[in-house]
Amino acid sequence: MTAPFPAKALELKIGPYKVSAAPTGQFGLDGGAMFGTVPKVLWEKSNPADSANRIQMEARALLLSDTDSKRHILVDCGIGGDFVEKYGEKAGPKFAEMYAVDREKASLEKSLAQQGLSANDITDVILTHLHFDHCGGATTFRDGALRPTFPRARYYVQKANLENALHPNRRERASYYAVNFQPLVDAGVLTLLNGPTENIIPMISVGVSNGHTEGQQYVRVSDGTTTLYYCGDVIPTSTHVRLAWVMGYDLRPLELIDEKERLLTRATQENAYLFFEHDPYFDVTTIRSEKGDFGVNERFLLA
């Protein structure tokens, strides 16, 4: 798919961390659900839909690598690839077909290999929340059982989001699958966070958003000079930078708009980069204030 706007190449380092995009595979979600009350005539200009009204999306993880300490940190890890094993012989293919999952061009394994890494090299995994498209890659079948994909890693998630995932409301039941997170609980590799937390790892902090789902966390990486926000589903694509452009999936859209405004105001003041998990075209952008709203300034693909 051709990008609607040009993008520049960007090499980015924050403190000791080399910043890389780690695409895990493309998938599709209903365009109307992704843009809520925004008319299709507006959103389809940048996000054209297929015959099933699905728009193309990326499940893009963030990789932060400190080669000196050999610490390699992932933020989110995509849908994963064990569809049949996780969801059953019938549900597995149906799951992949329903969401138009495509791991041919990109997968987490391929993205890590491009950086000379494997699952064994990952030391930390920060999960924004436990919806399947963000944490499905956190577990995998190994030695005949579901286990953490990254055997040496600590995983970080908000306690409130884990509780929500264990007891999902009716609206979110189709997004939370225990096979994606229960093995982490059983293995004792989860670190549960209670609200916004500074320096969970040096130079890496998390804020909390409850508009999309209870206890989502977005990630801030900063060395005091350069700052990057991993937006998760607070701002899933660069098209969603505009305040009123929220998803039909969001539980509390008005609350989410307020959360977006606070995040974007701070990011603008810091001249920060925004990293988009689901944008099919771009890894990061800078933003600008725009007549009481916000707009994209420059678009980048990480080198």
Secondary structure by P-SEA (a helix, b strand, c coil): ccccbbbbbbbbbccccbbbbbbcccccccccccccccccccccccbbbccccbbbbbbbbbbbbcccccbbbbccccccccccccccaaaaaaaaaaaccccccccaaaaaaaaccccccccbbbbcccccccccccccccccccccccccbbbbbbaaaaaaaacccccccccccccccaaaaaaccbbbbccccccccccbbbbbbcccccbbbbbbbbcccbbbbbccccccccccccccccccccccaaaaaaaaaaaaaaaaaacbbbbbccccccccbbbbbcccccccccccccc
